[in-house]
Amino acid sequence: MHITNISEAKAQLSALIEQAVAGKEVIIGKAGKPIAKIVRYERSEESRKPGALRGKIKIADDLDDA
């Protein structure tokens, strides 16, 4: 795993994004430790269904009490 440091990532952001678009994970690190990962964004093709969580979420009766 290759870790790109922050200053290098700032200088080469376009190239790192192209790598992510190609399917490669890009790891950004600080002081040699990984802190962030750039990956290709993939949109979900599933449509959202309103009310899908109906009956699964409970809101406490005293939620607004301060």
N, CA, C and O atoms as a printed pandas DataFrame, in Angstrom:
     atom_number atom_name residue_name chain_id  residue_number  x_coord  y_coord  z_coord
0              1         N          MET        A               1    0.847   -1.173    0.000
1              2        CA          MET        A               1    0.000    0.000    0.000
2              3         C          MET        A               1    0.893    1.236    0.000
3              4         O          MET        A               1    1.725    1.415    0.890
4              5         N          HIS        A               2    0.713    2.072   -0.992
5              6        CA          HIS        A               2    1.479    3.324   -1.087
6              7         C          HIS        A               2    0.674    4.447   -0.439
7              8         O          HIS        A               2   -0.502    4.637   -0.752
8              9         N          ILE        A               3    1.304    5.180    0.456
9             10        CA          ILE        A               3    0.653    6.308    1.130
10            11         C          ILE        A               3    1.224    7.596    0.556
11            12         O          ILE        A               3    2.435    7.814    0.577
12            13         N          THR        A               4    0.346    8.440    0.046
13            14        CA          THR        A               4    0.740    9.743   -0.485
14            15         C          THR        A               4    0.596   10.765    0.629
15            16         O          THR        A               4   -0.455   10.839    1.264
16            17         N          ASN        A               5    1.639   11.560    0.877
17            18        CA          ASN        A               5    1.532   12.545    1.950
18            19         C          ASN        A               5    0.665   13.725    1.494
19            20         O          ASN        A               5    0.412   13.899    0.302
20            21         N          ILE        A               6    0.223   14.516    2.447
21            22        CA          ILE        A               6   -0.733   15.583    2.177
22            23         C          ILE        A               6   -0.194   16.609    1.177
23            24         O          ILE        A               6   -0.909   17.003    0.256
24            25         N          SER        A               7    1.048   17.042    1.346
25            26        CA          SER        A               7    1.584   18.059    0.432
26            27         C          SER        A               7    1.695   17.523   -0.990
27            28         O          SER        A               7    1.432   18.249   -1.948
28            29         N          GLU        A               8    2.079   16.267   -1.134
29            30        CA          GLU        A               8    2.134   15.646   -2.456
30            31         C          GLU        A               8    0.734   15.518   -3.039
31            32         O          GLU        A               8    0.540   15.723   -4.237
32            33         N          ALA        A               9   -0.247   15.179   -2.200
33            34        CA          ALA        A               9   -1.628   15.039   -2.660
34            35         C          ALA        A               9   -2.171   16.379   -3.156
35            36         O          ALA        A               9   -2.884   16.427   -4.159
36            37         N          LYS        A              10   -1.836   17.471   -2.456
37            38        CA          LYS        A              10   -2.285   18.796   -2.899
38            39         C          LYS        A              10   -1.692   19.136   -4.260
39            40         O          LYS        A              10   -2.373   19.700   -5.117
40            41         N          ALA        A              11   -0.444   18.798   -4.455
41            42        CA          ALA        A              11    0.238   19.119   -5.700
42            43         C          ALA        A              11   -0.237   18.255   -6.866
43            44         O          ALA        A              11   -0.182   18.683   -8.019
44            45         N          GLN        A              12   -0.702   17.045   -6.573
45            46        CA          GLN        A              12   -1.058   16.099   -7.628
46            47         C          GLN        A              12   -2.516   15.644   -7.543
47            48         O          GLN        A              12   -2.835   14.518   -7.923
48            49         N          LEU        A              13   -3.394   16.504   -7.051
49            50        CA          LEU        A              13   -4.780   16.099   -6.831
50            51         C          LEU        A              13   -5.454   15.586   -8.096
51            52         O          LEU        A              13   -6.138   14.563   -8.055
52            53         N          SER        A              14   -5.277   16.268   -9.205
53            54        CA          SER        A              14   -5.909   15.829  -10.458
54            55         C          SER        A              14   -5.467   14.423  -10.844
55            56         O          SER        A              14   -6.291   13.602  -11.246
56            57         N          ALA        A              15   -4.179   14.144  -10.724
57            58        CA          ALA        A              15   -3.662   12.816  -11.072
58            59         C          ALA        A              15   -4.198   11.751  -10.113
59            60         O          ALA        A              15   -4.509   10.636  -10.529
60            61         N          LEU        A              16   -4.304   12.100   -8.834
61            62        CA          LEU        A              16   -4.834   11.139   -7.856
62            63         C          LEU        A              16   -6.308   10.850   -8.116
63            64         O          LEU        A              16   -6.756    9.714   -7.959
64            65         N          ILE        A              17   -7.057   11.865   -8.512
65            66        CA          ILE        A              17   -8.465   11.656   -8.838
66            67         C          ILE        A              17   -8.597   10.760  -10.065
67            68         O          ILE        A              17   -9.476    9.899  -10.110
68            69         N          GLU        A              18   -7.738   10.952  -11.053
69            70        CA          GLU        A              18   -7.768   10.083  -12.241
70            71         C          GLU        A              18   -7.479    8.636  -11.854
71            72         O          GLU        A              18   -8.076    7.717  -12.414
72            73         N          GLN        A              19   -6.570    8.422  -10.904
73            74        CA          GLN        A              19   -6.300    7.060  -10.435
74            75         C          GLN        A              19   -7.546    6.465   -9.786
75            76         O          GLN        A              19   -7.865    5.295   -9.999
76            77         N          ALA        A              20   -8.249    7.271   -8.994
77            78        CA          ALA        A              20   -9.471    6.796   -8.341
78            79         C          ALA        A              20  -10.538    6.470   -9.380
79            80         O          ALA        A              20  -11.238    5.466   -9.250
80            81         N          VAL        A              21  -10.669    7.299  -10.402
81            82        CA          VAL        A              21  -11.636    7.042  -11.470
82            83         C          VAL        A              21  -11.317    5.724  -12.172
83            84         O          VAL        A              21  -12.220    5.012  -12.611
84            85         N          ALA        A              22  -10.035    5.406  -12.273
85            86        CA          ALA        A              22   -9.611    4.157  -12.915
86            87         C          ALA        A              22   -9.830    2.944  -12.014
87            88         O          ALA        A              22   -9.592    1.812  -12.434
88            89         N          GLY        A              23  -10.290    3.175  -10.761
89            90        CA          GLY        A              23  -10.590    2.063   -9.867
90            91         C          GLY        A              23   -9.556    1.811   -8.788
91            92         O          GLY        A              23   -9.715    0.887   -7.990
92            93         N          LYS        A              24   -8.514    2.598   -8.744
93            94        CA          LYS        A              24   -7.462    2.412   -7.740
94            95         C          LYS        A              24   -7.786    3.231   -6.487
95            96         O          LYS        A              24   -8.203    4.385   -6.589
96            97         N          GLU        A              25   -7.599    2.645   -5.326
97            98        CA          GLU        A              25   -7.766    3.383   -4.075
98            99         C          GLU        A              25   -6.511    4.204   -3.821
99           100         O          GLU        A              25   -5.397    3.695   -3.942
100          101         N          VAL        A              26   -6.688    5.463   -3.471
101          102        CA          VAL        A              26   -5.576    6.359   -3.187
102          103         C          VAL        A              26   -5.603    6.669   -1.694
103          104         O          VAL        A              26   -6.593    7.194   -1.184
104          105         N          ILE        A              27   -4.524    6.348   -1.001
105          106        CA          ILE        A              27   -4.431    6.575    0.432
106          107         C          ILE        A              27   -3.607    7.833    0.676
107          108         O          ILE        A              27   -2.516    7.985    0.127
108          109         N          ILE        A              28   -4.137    8.737    1.507
109          110        CA          ILE        A              28   -3.424    9.956    1.879
110          111         C          ILE        A              28   -3.067    9.836    3.352
111          112         O          ILE        A              28   -3.892    9.440    4.176
112          113         N          GLY        A              29   -1.827   10.183    3.670
113          114        CA          GLY        A              29   -1.365   10.035    5.036
114          115         C          GLY        A              29   -0.741   11.295    5.594
115          116         O          GLY        A              29   -0.392   12.232    4.877
116          117         N          LYS        A              30   -0.621   11.272    6.895
117          118        CA          LYS        A              30    0.040   12.358    7.617
118          119         C          LYS        A              30    1.026   11.693    8.565
119          120         O          LYS        A              30    0.649   10.815    9.342
120          121         N          ALA        A              31    2.269   12.101    8.505
121          122        CA          ALA        A              31    3.332   11.508    9.313
122          123         C          ALA        A              31    3.426    9.999    9.086
123          124         O          ALA        A              31    3.705    9.237   10.011
124          125         N          GLY        A              32    3.186    9.578    7.835
125          126        CA          GLY        A              32    3.311    8.172    7.478
126          127         C          GLY        A              32    2.145    7.290    7.869
127          128         O          GLY        A              32    2.173    6.084    7.622
128          129         N          LYS        A              33    1.110    7.874    8.480
129          130        CA          LYS        A              33   -0.059    7.093    8.891
130          131         C          LYS        A              33   -1.246    7.447    8.005
131          132         O          LYS        A              33   -1.505    8.626    7.765
132          133         N          PRO        A              34   -1.975    6.436    7.512
133          134        CA          PRO        A              34   -3.124    6.712    6.646
134          135         C          PRO        A              34   -4.220    7.485    7.391
135          136         O          PRO        A              34   -4.578    7.149    8.520
136          137         N          ILE        A              35   -4.741    8.524    6.737
137          138        CA          ILE        A              35   -5.824    9.306    7.360
138          139         C          ILE        A              35   -7.032    9.463    6.451
139          140         O          ILE        A              35   -8.122    9.780    6.926
140          141         N          ALA        A              36   -6.857    9.245    5.140
141          142        CA          ALA        A              36   -7.973    9.416    4.212
142          143         C          ALA        A              36   -7.778    8.498    3.012
143          144         O          ALA        A              36   -6.668    8.066    2.701
144          145         N          LYS        A              37   -8.909    8.212    2.344
145          146        CA          LYS        A              37   -8.863    7.362    1.164
146          147         C          LYS        A              37   -9.726    8.004    0.087
147          148         O          LYS        A              37  -10.856    8.414    0.353
148          149         N          ILE        A              38   -9.198    8.091   -1.125
149          150        CA          ILE        A              38   -9.964    8.579   -2.263
150          151         C          ILE        A              38  -10.349    7.362   -3.090
151          152         O          ILE        A              38   -9.492    6.578   -3.498
152          153         N          VAL        A              39  -11.642    7.213   -3.331
153          154        CA          VAL        A              39  -12.137    6.107   -4.153
154          155         C          VAL        A              39  -13.140    6.656   -5.159
155          156         O          VAL        A              39  -13.683    7.746   -4.977
156          157         N          ARG        A              40  -13.377    5.906   -6.203
157          158        CA          ARG        A              40  -14.345    6.312   -7.221
158          159         C          ARG        A              40  -15.748    6.335   -6.623
159          160         O          ARG        A              40  -16.142    5.415   -5.906
160          161         N          TYR        A              41  -16.491    7.384   -6.921
161          162        CA          TYR        A              41  -17.872    7.508   -6.460
162          163         C          TYR        A              41  -18.758    6.684   -7.370
163          164         O          TYR        A              41  -18.690    6.799   -8.594
164          165         N          GLU        A              42  -19.589    5.852   -6.763
165          166        CA          GLU        A              42  -20.523    5.054   -7.540
166          167         C          GLU        A              42  -21.929    5.326   -7.047
167          168         O          GLU        A              42  -22.265    5.058   -5.893
168          169         N          ARG        A              43  -22.739    5.859   -7.935
169          170        CA          ARG        A              43  -24.117    6.199   -7.608
170          171         C          ARG        A              43  -24.948    4.920   -7.542
171          172         O          ARG        A              43  -24.808    4.026   -8.377
172          173         N          SER        A              44  -25.796    4.855   -6.557
173          174        CA          SER        A              44  -26.686    3.717   -6.421
174          175         C          SER        A              44  -27.790    3.825   -7.465
175          176         O          SER        A              44  -28.387    4.888   -7.638
176          177         N          GLU        A              45  -28.057    2.737   -8.150
177          178        CA          GLU        A              45  -29.108    2.741   -9.157
178          179         C          GLU        A              45  -30.484    2.484   -8.546
179          180         O          GLU        A              45  -31.505    2.640   -9.216
180          181         N          GLU        A              46  -30.507    2.090   -7.276
181          182        CA          GLU        A              46  -31.786    1.848   -6.606
182          183         C          GLU        A              46  -32.482    3.164   -6.335
183          184         O          GLU        A              46  -31.860    4.134   -5.902
184          185         N          SER        A              47  -33.771    3.189   -6.593
185          186        CA          SER        A              47  -34.516    4.398   -6.264
186          187         C          SER        A              47  -34.896    4.358   -4.791
187          188         O          SER        A              47  -35.091    3.291   -4.210
188          189         N          ARG        A              48  -34.994    5.539   -4.206
189          190        CA          ARG        A              48  -35.356    5.623   -2.789
190          191         C          ARG        A              48  -36.841    5.367   -2.633
191          192         O          ARG        A              48  -37.647    5.749   -3.481
192          193         N          LYS        A              49  -37.189    4.715   -1.534
193          194        CA          LYS        A              49  -38.586    4.388   -1.268
194          195         C          LYS        A              49  -39.037    5.130   -0.020
195          196         O          LYS        A              49  -38.632    4.773    1.086
196          197         N          PRO        A              50  -39.877    6.167   -0.177
197          198        CA          PRO        A              50  -40.372    6.888    1.001
198          199         C          PRO        A              50  -41.088    5.937    1.955
199          200         O          PRO        A              50  -41.864    5.081    1.530
200          201         N          GLY        A              51  -40.823    6.097    3.225
201          202        CA          GLY        A              51  -41.487    5.278    4.234
202          203         C          GLY        A              51  -40.866    3.914    4.433
203          204         O          GLY        A              51  -41.463    3.062    5.090
204          205         N          ALA        A              52  -39.687    3.680    3.886
205          206        CA          ALA        A              52  -39.056    2.359    3.991
206          207         C          ALA        A              52  -38.738    1.982    5.431
207          208         O          ALA        A              52  -38.645    0.795    5.741
208          209         N          LEU        A              53  -38.569    2.957    6.319
209          210        CA          LEU        A              53  -38.255    2.677    7.725
210          211         C          LEU        A              53  -39.473    2.846    8.639
211          212         O          LEU        A              53  -39.333    2.841    9.862
212          213         N          ARG        A              54  -40.642    2.991    8.065
213          214        CA          ARG        A              54  -41.852    3.151    8.860
214          215         C          ARG        A              54  -41.998    1.983    9.835
215          216         O          ARG        A              54  -41.939    0.817    9.445
216          217         N          GLY        A              55  -42.190    2.321   11.104
217          218        CA          GLY        A              55  -42.359    1.308   12.138
218          219         C          GLY        A              55  -41.052    0.795   12.722
219          220         O          GLY        A              55  -41.067    0.011   13.670
220          221         N          LYS        A              56  -39.928    1.223   12.173
221          222        CA          LYS        A              56  -38.625    0.750   12.651
222          223         C          LYS        A              56  -37.913    1.782   13.517
223          224         O          LYS        A              56  -36.913    1.462   14.160
224          225         N          ILE        A              57  -38.414    3.012   13.543
225          226        CA          ILE        A              57  -37.788    4.073   14.317
226          227         C          ILE        A              57  -38.770    4.543   15.379
227          228         O          ILE        A              57  -39.937    4.802   15.084
228          229         N          LYS        A              58  -38.292    4.654   16.625
229          230        CA          LYS        A              58  -39.125    5.124   17.729
230          231         C          LYS        A              58  -38.543    6.423   18.252
231          232         O          LYS        A              58  -37.356    6.501   18.568
232          233         N          ILE        A              59  -39.384    7.440   18.341
233          234        CA          ILE        A              59  -38.969    8.725   18.899
234          235         C          ILE        A              59  -39.535    8.813   20.306
235          236         O          ILE        A              59  -40.730    8.624   20.530
236          237         N          ALA        A              60  -38.655    9.103   21.242
237          238        CA          ALA        A              60  -39.057    9.165   22.646
238          239         C          ALA        A              60  -40.100   10.265   22.837
239          240         O          ALA        A              60  -40.030   11.317   22.203
240          241         N          ASP        A              61  -41.074   10.007   23.726
241          242        CA          ASP        A              61  -42.132   10.973   24.001
242          243         C          ASP        A              61  -41.597   12.271   24.602
243          244         O          ASP        A              61  -42.189   13.333   24.413
244          245         N          ASP        A              62  -40.485   12.189   25.322
245          246        CA          ASP        A              62  -39.926   13.372   25.980
246          247         C          ASP        A              62  -38.798   14.016   25.167
247          248         O          ASP        A              62  -37.953   14.704   25.739
248          249         N          LEU        A              63  -38.766   13.810   23.861
249          250        CA          LEU        A              63  -37.701   14.330   23.020
250          251         C          LEU        A              63  -37.580   15.855   23.112
251          252         O          LEU        A              63  -36.468   16.378   23.179
252          253         N          ASP        A              64  -38.676   16.554   23.116
253          254        CA          ASP        A              64  -38.650   18.015   23.132
254          255         C          ASP        A              64  -38.551   18.611   24.536
255          256         O          ASP        A              64  -38.381   19.823   24.668
256          257         N          ASP        A              65  -38.652   17.809   25.569
257          258        CA          ASP        A              65  -38.564   18.329   26.938
258          259         C          ASP        A              65  -37.133   18.758   27.235
259          260         O          ASP        A              65  -36.175   18.024   26.991
260          261         N          ALA        A              66  -37.021   19.963   27.766
261          262        CA          ALA        A              66  -35.680   20.456   28.079
262          263         C          ALA        A              66  -35.497   20.661   29.554
263          264         O          ALA        A              66  -34.423   21.073   29.992
